[in-house]
Amino acid sequence: MLRANHHARETDALLPSVSRRFSFAPPQVREKYLIGALFVLTLVALLAPALPASAWHIPHFVDTRTWLGVPNAGDVLSNLAFLAMGAWGLLRLRAHPDAPAGAGCLFVGLILTCIGSCIYHLDPDAPQRLVADRLGMAVAFAGFLGIAASERISVRAGQAVVVLVTVAGLLAAWVARENLTPWVVVQFGGMALAVGLALTRPRPGALGVSLGGVIFFYALAKLFELGDVTIFEATGHIVSGHTLKHLAAALAAWPVIRALRPVATGSVPSPR
């Protein structure tokens, strides 16, 4: 009997991966709301007035110091935080077949963001380099929204959001060379959607990712970005706000990594 129960528990451990097959059952109430929200954001991205990229790309990064031959060293090297968090997250995923949809996309996106942002900050006066920066961000953002939908609505909602937002984000990043409107909708409209999901109850069986924690670090990163010059002056030219922005944005992955902490092998209750 004990051996049978042991095999049953091993089988149960494999079920999450099997249950990830996409379901075509009628949408639940929350899924209908999600579809409506995505439809509205799509309309805004397509119909809102265009924001010319040339009028908005004005590099204003205050810390332009070179270190060890690396120009704009603070803003370039701080991107290594994205690489560290992305690699750490991928390592955690190996032991978690029950990870929410989008987790892998988030961590891969962080690594791509490290590469793209380094390329951009080596020469921020070249606006075409922004495409590389935004492509990685789009993948990471799609991953986070997929996690949010998976945690609050359903696994299949998370899977669908990952695919849809990845496609929309990559297209928006490419179009942003001329028109910023779709990119603004993806970034800020997507974050508004994440806030709305964070305010709803987790679905039964959710992993327990702190969406509020991710949003907090994202908002903190935006504040650091706005205070680039102010922080640089306040710290006696030690660090700029944009450098801190990269560190705070990378830390946004911490609540997800924390939820993927290793499970003790002896945590399975013994049969009674």
Order of alpha helices (4+ residues) and beta strands (2+ residues): alpha-alpha-alpha-alpha-alpha-alpha-alpha-alpha-alpha-alpha-alpha-alpha-alpha-alpha
